[in-house]
């Protein structure tokens, strides 16, 4: 078993069986949609890839990575539809969660401080630590409980294949409880320190989680304060290795295979990681142990609590990830600044990447906290409202669901939100078209939305309407009446 750049044979059959031999390492959006909503369809067997000297790259594939793994978009769409079907009337939550996963994948890694050259490493777990985990697992594995994840949570396909946990915090289990957790953290801390060179504090130990036949873990980065982490393979019964796909700091996909007793160290706040290929076997059991740099966060939090902007900036400058780190209650620096009513701190944090819509562990956003502490007339309230609109999630959801009053309310706070793009280049006009609301489309156009604005995948609003609803649908007719044209119309004009 070893770590190596991930090579696969080109999948060409409808079953994605590997039947032709072409070696190809790959980057983002190939195995799974990672930074955009679609996996690459720039298949290796297309003429411009097989014979580039004679076939120029078509416009739609310029800048798109070569796809050697077959139709991965179909696999992704089937998984997403499974989530929607499972949650039925709440199935829209699957799409909202996916938007968040992709948005964080795009935004967070670039804002983080990295501590190692590649961002991951495989080693053997120190024998005393592994023995501790194995003894607990052997004594309690028959008592695993089904994992309860949030409605629409898409990172694990637990709607199709439930995951289970043997909770090490559970003192009712043999050997379980806080003393076990502390022993694990103590042994693991030295490993993390030797690898990163940074004094770190444990933030959370999770598991032992078991995955089962058909399980998929979508590529993601972890929520802060999970910064430096380790996965220990505690036990498995598999028909073939179930690789952990990680994207190193060099941007390439690596396949990390493990056996019981192996440990993968990874910078979970900046390294995209997942298992996008279904597990083949009975089970795979692992535990996650997370750490965050220690003293920097304490300094920043103390500065925020007394409204000391310069000290807070100094702490953040030495480690940008401090903005996103959480305490035991899920509070970030922005929540603290909102509670204190410090306008200059709130302004700095929102302008430097703080997620204004991020809730605490108890579901409170910074705006909720500020309203509770200061009332509606405090200057911090308007600052947070403007920042929330610029984040644009509420407005995008209102546009997609045809909620015109909520959309109008959002735009009144910040009219520029009409033109804000998400990670795929979508604006409010694209969301409204996807939702099929003629009323919202007309309102947006009347208020300055570009009727023919292309996404980053060169889709005009009319393209989206035609693909989603087909010719003759009222939303298609509305767009055409307003003067919309499709990207194919543009190409025809150029010809």
NUGUFI-434792 format. One record per residue: residue in three letters; x, y, z of N, C-alpha, C, O in turn. Coordinates in pm, whole numbers, plus 50000, padded with zeros to 5 digits. Example, Ala and Ser with C-alpha at 12.3 -4.5 7.8 and 13.67 -1.06 7.14 Angstrom:
<recs>
ALA513194943150780512304955050780513204967050780514244966850846 SER512854977550708513674989450714512905000350787513415011450804 
</recs>
This chain:
<recs>
UNK500854988250000500005000050000500895012450000501915012850069 UNK500505022749921501325034749918500485046449873499295045049844 UNK501115058149867500455070149816500995072649676502195071749652 UNK500085075749583500545078149447499535086649374498355087149411 UNK500005093649267499065101349187498055091749128498405080949080 UNK496785095649131495705086549097495625084248947495395093648870 UNK495815071848906495715067948766494525058748749494285050048833 UNK493765060548641492635051948612492615048748463493185056148382 UNK491965037848429491745034748289490475041448243489535043048321 UNK490455045348118489325052648064488055044448069488015033248017 UNK487015049948131485735042848140484895046248018484615058047991 UNK484485036147944483725038847822482385031647816481545035347734 UNK482165021647898480885014747892479885021547982480245029748066 UNK478595018147965477555024348046477685020348192477165027348279 UNK478355009448221478565005248359479845011348418480245007948530 UNK480495020348341481745026248385482825015848409483735018148489 UNK482745004448342483824994648353485024999948275484875006848175 UNK486204996648323487415001848261487844992448148488304981248173 UNK487694997048024487924987847913488944992747811489294985347720 UNK489435005147826490515009447738491645014247826491425017947942 UNK492815014247775493965017347860494545030747824495265032147725 UNK494235040747906494895053647891495185058948030494275060348111 UNK496435061948058496805066748188496645081848193496995088848098 UNK496115086748304495945101248316495775105248460494855100548527 UNK496655113848510496425119748641495455131248620495305136048508 UNK494785135648727493765145848706493725155748821494325153648926 UNK492995166748797492805177048898491345178448934490605168648939 UNK490925190948961489585193549012488485190248910488695190748789 UNK487305186848963486085185048885486195173848782485585174648676 UNK486955163548814487045151948726486355139948791485415134348733 UNK486795135948909486165124548975484775127949027483925119149040 UNK484545140849055483305145349119483235160549103484285166849094 UNK482065166649100482025181349105482615186249236482105182949344 UNK483645194049229484395197949349484415213149365484125218249473 UNK484765220249258484795234849266483685241049181483445253149188 UNK483025233049103481885237649023480805226949030481015216249087 UNK479645229948974478505220948991478485209348893477585201048898 UNK479465208848804479495197948706480885191648701481895198548710 UNK480905178448686482165171448660482525173248513481645175048429 UNK483785172648483484245174548346483625164248251483565152348282 UNK483165169048136482705160148029483645160647910483285156747799 UNK484865165647934485875166447828486575152847818487735151247856 UNK485835143047764486285129247767487575127147688487815133447585 UNK488405118147740489715115547679489585110047538490515111547458 UNK488455103647506488315097547374487775107247269487585103147154 UNK487515119747304487055129447205488175132747106489355132447144 UNK487845135946981488865138046877489935148146915491115146046886 UNK489555159146979490555169447009491535165047117492605170847130 UNK491175154647195492115149247293492955137947235494125136447271 UNK492345129947146493095119147083494075124246978495175118846964 UNK493675134546905494515139546797494455154746793493825160446704 UNK495105161446889494995175946900495595183546782495225194946757 UNK496515177246709497115184046596496115186346483496225196046408 UNK495155177346470494185178346361492825183646406492015188046324 UNK492575183446536491255187546586491425198246694491865195046804 UNK491095210746665491205221246767490205218846881489185212146863 UNK490525224246996489665222647113488375230647094488445242847075 UNK487215224347099485955231847087485815242147198486385240647306 UNK485055252447170484895263547263484445259047401484935263947502 UNK483505249447404482925245347533483905237547620483635235447738 UNK485055233147562486015225347639487295232947671488215227347732 UNK487375245447631488565253347660488685255147811487755259747877 UNK489835251447865490075252848008489455242048094489575242548217 UNK488785232148032488145221348106489095209348112489605205248008 UNK489345203748230490305192548239489825180348163488625178148148 UNK490775172548114490435160148043489805150348141490245149148255 UNK488775143348095488015133948178488355119548138487865114848036 UNK489175112548217489525098748184488655088448257488855076448239 UNK487685093048340486995083848429485575080348385484845073948460 UNK485175084548264483815081648220482845092448263483255103448301 UNK481555089248258480525099248285480325100748435479385095148492 UNK481205108248499481105110348642479955119848679479435119248791 UNK479555128448585478425137248613477145129148633476325132448718 UNK476985118548556475795110048571475775103548709474725102948773 UNK476925098748754476995092548887476625102848994475875099749088 UNK477145114948979476845125749074475355129149073474745130349179 UNK474785130648955473375134448946472465123649004471445126749065 UNK472835111048985472035100149043472105100749196471105098349264 UNK473285103849250473425105049395472575116549448471875115149548 UNK472635128049379471865139649423470365137049414469605141149502 UNK469935130249309468515127349296468055117949407466935118849455 UNK468945108849446468625099949557468365107849685467475104449763 UNK469165118349707468975126949824467635134149816466885134349913 UNK467325139949701466055147049685464865137749705463895141249772 UNK464945125949647463835116349659463655111949804462525110349850 UNK464745110149875464665105350013463985115650103463155112150187 UNK464335128450085463785138850172462485144950118461855153050186 UNK462075140949996460785144749937460585159949940461325167149874 UNK459575164850015459265179250010460395187850065460445199850040 UNK461315181650139462465189150189463715186350103464835189550143 UNK463505180549987464625177049901465425188949853466595187449816 UNK464805200849852465555212749810466735215449903467685222349864 UNK466685210050026467785211950120469055205150070470165209550103 UNK468895194649991470075187949933470835197649843472065198249848 UNK470105205249761470745214549669471375226349743472445231149705 UNK470715230949849471285241849927472585237349995473555244850000 UNK472585225150047473795220050111474915218250010476085220950040 UNK474565213849890475575212349784476175225849745477385226849725 UNK475335236049735475845249449704476875253649808477915259349776 UNK476565250749934477475254450042478785246650032479865252250050 UNK478695233450003479905225149991480825230649882482025232149904 UNK480265233549767481075238349654481615252349682482765255349649 UNK480785260749743481235274349774482415274049871483385281349852 UNK482325265749973483425264750070484665258750005485785263150033 UNK484475248649919485605242849847486365253349766487585253049758 UNK485625262649708486235273149627486915283749714488025288149684 UNK486245287649821486675299249898487695296050006488705302950018 UNK487445285850084488205284050207489685280850188490515287050254 UNK490065271350099491495267750092492415279550065493525280050119 UNK491975288849983492845300149949493025309850064493935318150062 UNK492165309050165492245318250277493025312550396493255319550494 UNK493405300050387494015293250500495545294250500496165296150396 UNK496105293050618497555291750633497915276950630497365269050707 UNK498835273250542499255259250532500545257150611501355266250627 UNK500715244850660501825241950750502795231650695503895230150749 UNK502425224550590503305214350533503395216250383502585223350323 UNK504375209950322504615211950179503485206550092503005213650003 UNK503045194250116502015188150033500635188350096499625187750026 UNK500595189250229499305189850296498775176650345497725176150410 UNK499475165650316499035152650365500225142950369501255145150305 UNK500045132150447501105122350462500505109650522499625110450608 UNK500985098050479500545085550538501675079550621502815078850576 UNK501325075150743502295068650831501585057050903500375055150888 UNK502325049550977501735039551066501345046451197502095054651249 UNK500195042951249499755048351377500685043251487501005031451491 UNK501125052151577501935047251690501235035551759500025035951783 UNK501985025251789501405012751839500525014551962499445008651967 UNK500935022552062500055024152180498715030552145497685026652200 UNK498725040352054497475046952014496575037251939495375036651966 UNK497155029751845496325020451770495745009651860494595005651845 UNK496545004951954496054994552045494874999652128493924992352153 UNK494965012252170493875018352246492585018652164491515015152214 UNK492705022752038491535023451951490995009551918489785007451918 UNK491905000251891491484986751853490784979651969489794972551948 UNK491294981452090490654975152206489244980352225488314972652250 UNK489074993552212487734999352226486804994352116485654991052142 UNK487314993751993486514988951880486094974451898484924971051881 UNK487024966051932486714951851948485684949452058484864940352049 UNK485734957752162484824955952274483414961052245482454956752308 UNK483294970552148482014977452132481464978051990480424984151967 UNK482124971951894481704973551755480294968451729479634973151637 UNK479824959051809478464953651791477404963351842476204960851827 UNK477834974451903476904984251959476844997151877476355007351925 UNK477334996651755477325008551670475895013351647474975005451630 UNK475725026651647474415032651626474405040251493475415046051452 UNK473235040151427473125047251300473365062151322472855068051417 UNK474155068051231474525082151244473375091051199472795088951092 UNK473045100851281471985110451248472635123051191473315130351262 UNK472425125451062472975137150996471825146450957470675142250950 UNK472145159050933471105168950906470345166250778470835159450688 UNK469115171650771468285170350652469005176750533469425188250538 UNK469135169050426469775174250306471285174150309471915179450217 UNK471885168450411473355167850421473875158450313473555146550312 UNK474665163950221475045156250103476465150650105476805142550020 UNK477295154750201478695150550198478835135350207479765129650150 UNK477925128950279477875114350284476525109850227475495115650262 UNK476525099750141475255095250082474505085850178474145074650143 UNK474295090950301473685082250402472205079850378471615071250443 UNK471585087250284470205084250247470115070850174469085064150176 UNK471215066950110471245054250038471955043450120471525031950122 UNK473055047350188473845037850267474125044350403475055052250415 UNK473335041250505473555047450636474935044450692475485033550673 UNK475485054150760476735052250833476425050250982475345054051029 UNK477375044351053477165041151194478385045851273479475047051219 UNK478175048451402479295052451487479295044651617478245041151671 UNK480505041951664480715036851798481335048751873482525051651856 UNK480555055251955480905068252012481915066752127481585061252232 UNK483135071552106484155070152209483865078752332484435076252438 UNK482995088752318482635097152433481615090152524481405094552638 UNK480995079452476479915072952548480485064452662481065053852639 UNK480335069352784480895062252900480135049352931480575041553015 UNK478985047152865478265034652884478935023152809478715011452840 UNK479755026652711480475016452636481745012552712482335020652783 UNK482145000252697483314995152768484565003052728484965003152612 UNK485155009652827486365017452803486105031352750487045039152737 UNK484845034752719484525047652659484435058852761484435056452881 UNK484365071152712484235082652798485375092552781486275090452701 UNK485315103252858486245114352840487695110352868488605116152809 UNK487925100752955489295096552982489925090052860491115091852833 UNK489125082452785489615076552661489935087552561490975087252494 UNK489035097252551489255108352457490545115652489491335118552400 UNK490755118652615491975125852655493235117752625494255123252585 UNK493155104652644494315096152615494625096252465495785096952425 UNK493575095552384493755096052238494375109352198495335109652121 UNK493815120352251494315133652216495775135352257496565141252184 UNK496115130352373497495131852422498485124752331499525130252297 UNK498155112452291499055104852203499125111052063500185111552000 UNK497965115652015497905120851878498545134651866499055138151760 UNK498525142451975499055156151969500525156451930500935165151853 UNK501305147151981502725146851949502955144051802503865149551740 UNK502115135451744502235132151601501965144551517502715147551423 UNK500905151751550500545163751475501625174451489501975181051391 UNK502165175951609503195186151630504455182951549505045191851488 UNK504865170451548506055166551472505845168751323506785172151251 UNK504605166751276504345168151132504235182751090504825186750989 UNK503505190951166503265204851126504315214451179504515225151121 UNK504985210751289505925219951351505235230851431505875240651469 UNK503935229351457503155239551526502515233451649501975222351644 UNK502585240751761501875236251881500375237351856499875248251827 UNK499665226251866498235226151835497445220651953497965213352037 UNK496185224451958495295219752060494235210751998493745213851889 UNK493875199752062492815191252007491485198652007491155205552103 UNK490725197251900489415203651891488275193651894487205196651946 UNK488485181651840487395171851838487945158351796488835157251712 UNK487375148051856487645134251815486305128351774485345128951851 UNK486235122551654484945117751604485035103251558485935099251485 UNK484055095551605483965081551562484035072351682483935076451797 UNK484195060251651484645053851527483455052751431482415047151466 UNK483615058051310482545057651210482745045651119483875042451080 UNK481645038951084481715027950988480915031250864479755035350872 UNK481545029450749480895030550620480605016350569481225006650614 UNK479665015250476479275002050427479195001850274479355012150209 UNK478934990150220478974988150076478174998850002476975000550027 UNK478835005949911478185016449833478335030349891477875040049830 UNK478975031650007479165044850068480015053849979480975049349916 UNK479645066649974480405077049904480595088749998479665092650069 UNK481795094350000482095106350077482535117049977483605116049917 UNK481695127349960481985137549859483195145949899483355149150017 UNK484045149549804485235157549835484855170949897483965177949847 UNK485535174550005485195186550080486405191050162487395183950172 UNK486295202850219487225207150324486425208150453485215210650450 UNK487095206250565486405206050693486105220050744486835229550716 UNK485015221150819484725233550889485805236150992486325226951055 UNK486115248951008487055252751112486365251451248485145253351256 UNK487085248351355488545249051369489275235951343490345233851399 UNK488725227251260489445214951224490505218751121490195220351003 UNK491725220251165492815225551081493785214451041493985211950922 UNK494385207951140495285196651115494615184251171494205184051287 UNK494495173951089493685162351128494375149351094495365148951021 UNK493825138651149494305125451115493125115851106492155116951181 UNK493235106351014492275095451000493035082551030494085079950970 UNK492505074551121493125061751151492185050651102491015050151140 UNK492715041851017491965030050974492015020051090493055014251120 UNK490865018351155490795009651272490524995151232491094985951290 UNK489654993251132489314979651090488604980550955488044991050922 UNK488624969850879487924969650751487674955350707488384946050744 UNK486634953850625486354941250556485904945350416484724947550392 UNK486864946350323486594951850191487054942050083487934933750104 UNK486424943349966486804935049852487954941349774488714934349707 UNK488074954549784489204961549723489454974249803488564979049874 UNK490664979649792490994991749867489985002849840489535004649727 UNK489635010049945488735021549931489565034049950489805038250064 UNK490025040249841490995051049854490405063949908489255067449880 UNK491215070949985490935084650023491535093449914492755093649895 UNK490685100749844491175109849740491475123349804490585129549862 UNK492705127749794493105140749849493735148949737494365143649646 UNK493545162049746494155171249650495255178849722494985187449806 UNK496505175449688497645181549754497745196349725496995201749643 UNK498675202849791498895217049766499365219649623499405231049579 UNK499725209049550500095210549409498875209949318499025211149196 UNK497675207949373496455207849294496115194649229495105193749159 UNK496925184349249496675171449185495965161849281496095162749403 UNK495205152749220494515142549298495475131249332496225126549247 UNK495435127049458496225115749503495305105349566494325108649633 UNK495645092849544494885081649597495655075749715496745070349697 UNK495095076849834495755071749953495015059350000493875060250046 UNK495655047849989495035035450036495635031650171496815034150197 UNK494815025750256495265022450390494815008550431493845003150378 UNK495535003050527495164990750595494964993950743495435004350788 UNK494304985350819494174987850962495534990751026496494983351006 UNK495585001451102496835005751164497505017051091498435023151144 UNK497065020150967497605031550894496905044350937495745044250978 UNK497635055250928497115068450963497405078150849498505078250796 UNK496405086250812496595096850713496545110250787495535113550849 UNK497615117750779497665131450831497295140850717497765139050604 UNK496465150650744496065159850637495625173150696495055173750805 UNK495905183750623495465197150663494015198650619493725203250508 UNK493115194850706491715193150668491015206250635489965206150572 UNK491585217550678490965230650649491255235450508490545244050456 UNK492305229750444492685234650311492855223550208492915226450088 UNK492935211150252493115199950160491755193750129491085188550218 UNK491355194450003490125187849962490305172749974491315167249930 UNK489325166250035489455151850058488075145350054487075151550090 UNK488035132950011486775125550005487015111549953488155107449929 UNK485935104249937485985090749880484865089849776483815084049803 UNK485095095549656484025096649557483685083849482482745083649402 UNK484455073149506484175060349441483595050849545484185049249651 UNK482455044549517481725036849618482565025849682483365019149616 UNK482375024149811483015013449885482514999849835481314997749816 UNK483454990949813483114977249775483554967949888484744965249903 UNK482594963149967482914954650080481854955650187480804961750165 UNK482134949750302481164949550411481234962250494480204968350521 UNK482444966450536482524978450617483954983950614484914977050580 UNK484044996550652485315003450666485175012350789484315021250791 UNK485985010150891485855017351018487065026351040488205021751036 UNK486815039251063487925048351093487505058751196486315060651223 UNK488505065351251488275075851350488985088451304490045087751242 UNK488395100151333488935113151294489385120451421488635121251519 UNK490595125851418491135133251532491605146751479492455147451391 UNK491025157651533491225170951477491945180151574491785179251696 UNK492755189351517493535198851595493475212751530493165214051412 UNK493795223051609493905236651559495075243451629495365240151744 UNK495765252851562496835260351628496325266551757495205271551762 UNK497135266151861496645269451994496575284052033495465289252049 UNK497685290852049497705303852115497115314952030496585324552085 UNK497205313951898496785324851811495305328151829494915339751836 UNK494485317651838493055319851852492725326551985491855335151992 UNK493415322652090493175328752220493455343752215492675351752266 UNK494575347452152494945361452141493905369352062493495380252103 UNK493475363751949492495370651865491165372251939490545382851933 UNK490725361752007489425362452076489475372552191488505379952214 UNK490585372852263490705382752370490665396952315490055405852375 UNK491305399052199491305412252137489895416352095489505427852112 UNK489145406952039487785410051994486895413452113486085422652105 UNK487045406352220486165408552336486345422452397485415427552460 UNK487515428452380487725441952434487715452552325487965464352350 UNK487405448252199487305457752089488635463052040488695474251988 UNK489705455352055491055459652016491305455251871491735444051845 UNK491015464351778491115461051635492545457551595492755447651526 UNK493515465451637494885463351592495435449951640496125443051564 UNK495145446251764495615433351814494935421751742495565411551715 UNK493655423551711492955413151636493575411551497493795400351452 UNK493845422751429494445422251296495805415451301496135407551212 UNK496585418351403497905412251416497805397151429498585389751369 UNK496825392451507496635378051525496195371551395496665360751359 UNK495285378251326494775372751199495855372751093495935363451012 UNK496705383051092497755383950991498745372451001499305368250899 UNK498955367351121499895356251136499265342851100499965333151074 UNK497925342451097497225330151058495815333751016494945335851101 UNK495575334550884494275338950833493125329850873491975334050878 UNK493445317050901492385307650937491735311151070490665305851102 UNK492375319951148491825323951278490425329951262489585328351351 UNK490185336751151488865342751128487765332251134486655335151178 UNK488065320151090487035309951074487005299751187486115291251192 UNK487965300351278488015290351384486865292251482486365303351503 UNK486445281151542485305281251634485745276851774486705269251790 UNK485005281751874485225276552008484295264752033483655259751940 UNK484225260252157483435248352187481935250252163481195240452154 UNK481485262852152480065265652125479815269651981478715273851945 UNK480845268251898480695271651757480815286451727480485290751617 UNK481275294351825481405308751804482695311751728483745305951754 UNK482575321151632483725326351559483965340751601483185346351679 UNK485025346851551485345360651590484215370251556483965379751631 UNK483525367851444482445376951406481295376551507480695386851536 UNK481005364851561479965364051664480365372351787479535379351845 UNK481645371351825482125379051940482055394151912481625401851998 UNK482465398151792482435412351757481005417651753480745428951794 UNK480075409451704478665413451700478115415051841477375424451869 UNK478475405851930478015406852068478545419552134477825426152210 UNK479795423052105480365435152163479885447952096480055458752152 UNK479275446651976478805458551905479925467051849479755479151833 UNK481065460851818482225468251769482155469551617482415460051543 UNK481795481551571481575483751427482845481551346482805475151241 UNK483965486651394485195485551315485645470951302486165466951199 UNK485435463151408485815449051402484885441351309485335433051229 UNK483585444051318482625437451230482925440751085482885431950998 UNK483235453351057483545457350920484795450150869484795445050757 UNK485835449750950487075443150907486825428250881487255422950779 UNK486145421650972485935407250960485085403650838485415394250766 UNK484015411050815483155407950699483855411050568483585404650466 UNK484745420750569485475424150446486655414550422487245414650314 UNK486985406450520488135397550507487765382750520488555374550566 UNK486555379650477486215365550460485355359250566485005347450552 UNK484995366550674484115360550774482755357650712482215365950639 UNK482215346050741480915341850685479815347350774479585342450884 UNK479135357650725478135364550805476925355750835476205358350931 UNK476705345450754475555336550775475915323950852475065315150870 UNK477155322950896477585310950967476955310551106477095320151183 UNK476265299651141475625298951273476565293051378477515285951345 UNK476275296051505476945289251615476365275151627475505271251549 UNK476845267751723476325254251744474855254451784474175244251775 UNK474365266051827472975267351868472135274651762471005278851790 UNK472685276051641471915281451530471835296551523471025301751446 UNK472625303851600472575318451599473595324151500474775320551504 UNK473155332851412474085340251329474565352551405474045355751511 UNK475555359351350476045371651412474935382051423474865389451521 UNK474055382551321472945391951324471975388651438471495397651507 UNK471685375851457470825371851568471405376451702470685381551788 UNK472705374551718473375378151843473325393251864473045398051975 UNK473615400851758473605415451769472215420751801472075429851882 UNK471195415151739469815419451767469465416751913468835425151979 UNK469865405151963469575401852102470295410752201469765413752308 UNK471505415052165472305423252256471985438152247471995445152348 UNK471705442952125471685457452104470385462952047470185475152051 UNK469495454551996468265459551936468465464051793469595464351743 UNK467355467551726467375469951581468085482751540468495483851424 UNK468255492351629468775505451589470295506651598470855517051563 UNK470955496451644472415497351659473085497051522472655489551435 UNK474135505151501474805505751368475315492251320475355489851199 UNK475705483251412476215470151372475155462051298475475453851212 UNK473875464351332472785456751270472765459051119472705449551041 UNK472815471751077472785474650934474035469250864473945464350751 UNK475175470050930476405464750870476275449850843476675445050737 UNK475725442550938475555428150921474505424950818474645415150744 UNK473435432950811472405430750710472975432550569472705424550480 UNK473745443050550474375445550419475325434150383475335429350270 UNK476125429850481477055418850455476315406050421476755398450335 UNK475185403550488474395391450461473845391550319473815381250253 UNK473415403150273472895404150136474015402150036473815395449934 UNK475185407650062476305405849970476715391249965477195386449861 UNK476545384050075476775369650073475825362849977476155352849914 UNK474605368749965473685366049854472915352849864472125349849773 UNK473095344849967472385332149972470885334049984470105327349917 UNK470475343350072469045345550093468395350449964467305346049928 UNK469065359749895468505364949770468435354149663467455353349589 UNK469475345849654469455335149554468345325149581467695320349488 UNK468125322049708467055312649742465685318749710464805311749660 UNK465525331649740464255338349709464005338449558462875336349513 UNK465065341049479464905341349333464535327649280463685326349192 UNK465185317349333464925303849283463535298949320462905291649242 UNK463045302649436461735297749482460595306949444459445304349478 UNK460905317849372459835326949327459295335749437458175340749425 UNK460055337649544459605345849658459965360349632460995365249679 UNK459105367349556459415381049514459505390649633460435398749636 UNK458595390349731458725399749844460075398549917460685408649952 UNK460535386249942461825384550010462965389349922463935395149972 UNK462855386949792463895391549700463965406749699465055412549703 UNK462815413349695462775428049695463395433449822464145443149819 UNK463085427049935463635431450063465165430450063465835439450114 UNK465705419750008467155418050002467805428449913468835434149948 UNK467195430949799467785440349703467725454649754468585462749722 UNK466695457749834466595471249890467785474149981468235485549987 UNK468275464150051469425466150139470685468450058471515476750095 UNK470835461249948472035462949864471665459249721471595447449686 UNK471435469349639470995467149501472035459549419471685452549324 UNK473315460849456474385454249379474305439049385474965432149307 UNK473505433649479473395419149489472795413049363472965401049339 UNK472115421049283471565416149155472685410749067472475401448990 UNK473865416649077474955413348984475995403949044476935399948974 UNK475865400349171476845391649237476775377549179475685372249156 UNK477925371549155477995357949100478415348149208479155351649300 UNK477925335549196478395325149285479605318149222480155323049123 UNK480005306749277481185299849229481075294549088482095291249027 UNK479855293749033479655289148896479315300548801478995298248684 UNK479395312948853479075324448769477585327248760477155335348677 UNK476795320848842475345323048840474995335948914475555339049019 UNK474065343548856473515355248920472055352548954471545341648929 UNK471385362449012469985360649051469095357448931468115350048944 UNK469425362848815468615360348695468645345548658467635340048615 UNK469795339048673469895324748643469075316548743468405306948705 UNK469125320448871468345313348973466855314748945466105305048957 UNK466415326848907464995329148880464515320948761463405315648762 UNK465355319948658464995312048540464895297348577463965290448535 UNK465855292448655465805278548698464535275748778463955264948767 UNK464105285448858462885283848935461615285548855460525281848900 UNK461745291148733460585292348645459635303548677458475303148636 UNK460095313748750459205324748790459285336248689460295343348684 UNK458245338148612458195349348516458235362648589458895372048546 UNK457495363248701457385375748776458755380148828459105391948820 UNK459525370748881460835374148936461805378048823462575387448838 UNK461755370748713462605374048598462325388248550463255395948527 UNK461055391548536460695404948487461165415648586461675426048544 UNK460985413148715461435422748816462935425048807463405436448810 UNK463705414248796465165415348792465625423148669466525431548678 UNK465015420248554465395427348431465075442148443465845450748400 UNK463915445148502463525459148520464465466448615464545478748614 UNK465165458848699466055465048796467535463148763468385464048851 UNK467825460548637469205460848591469885447648566471055447548528 UNK469215436448587469845423548560470105421948411469295426148328 UNK471225415948377471595413648238470875401048189471175389948234 UNK469935402848100469095391948052469895381047982469475369547978 UNK471055384647927471865374947851473215371947917474145367447851 UNK473305374648046474565372448117474935357648117474135349248157 UNK476155354248071476565340048071477135335848205477725344048275 UNK476965323148241477635317548357479085314448318479485316848204 UNK479845309148412481225305548381481285293648286482345290748229 UNK480155286748269480095275548175479385279848046478905271547969 UNK479325293148023478805298847898477315295947878476855294747765 UNK476565294947989475125292847979474405306047999474505312148106 UNK473665310547896472815322147911471535318047984471205306147986 UNK470795327448042469525323848107468585315948016467925306648062 UNK468525319647887467655312347796468115297947776467285288947761 UNK469425295547777469945281847769469425273547886468995262147869 UNK469465279348004469005272248124467515269248114467085258248148 UNK466735278948068465285276948055464975266047954464105257647979 UNK465655266047842465395256047738465785242047787465075232347762 UNK466905241147855467345228047904466415222748014466135210848020 UNK465945231848099465125227648213463675225048174463045215848226 UNK463135233348082461695232848055461325229647910460225224847883 UNK462235232447816461945229847676461165241047608460615249847674 UNK461145240447475460415250447394458945251047435458335240847468 UNK458395262947433456955264447457456605267247601455465271047630 UNK457535265447692457225268047833457095283147855457785290947790 UNK456215287447946456015301747969457275309448004457425320847961 UNK458195303448080459415310648116460305312747994460985322847983 UNK460295303147901461045304647776460455315947694461185324447641 UNK459135316047684458455326647606458685340347669458905350147598 UNK458645341047802458885353747871460275359147839460435370947810 UNK461275350447844462645354747813462765359447669463395369647642 UNK462175352047579462235355747438461525369047414462005377447337 UNK460375371047480459645383747467460455395547519460335406747469 UNK461295392847622462115403547679463385406047597464125415447624 UNK463635397347497464785399247410465965390347439467085393347397 UNK465755379447511466855370447545467295362347423466505359647333 UNK468555358647422469055349447321469925338947389470415341147499 UNK470105327847323470905316947380472335317947331472635325247236 UNK473235310547397474645310647355474805304947215475725308847143 UNK473915295747174473985290347038473595300946936474095300946823 UNK472685309946975472325321046886473545329846860473785334346748 UNK474305332246969475515340346956476495333946860477085340646775 UNK476675320746874477635313746789477185314246644478015315546553 UNK475855313146622475335313646485475605327246423475965328146305 UNK475435337946502475695351346452477155353146414477485359646315 UNK478045347246497479475348446469479845341646339480695346246264 UNK479155330046314479425322946190478875330546070479015326045957 
</recs>
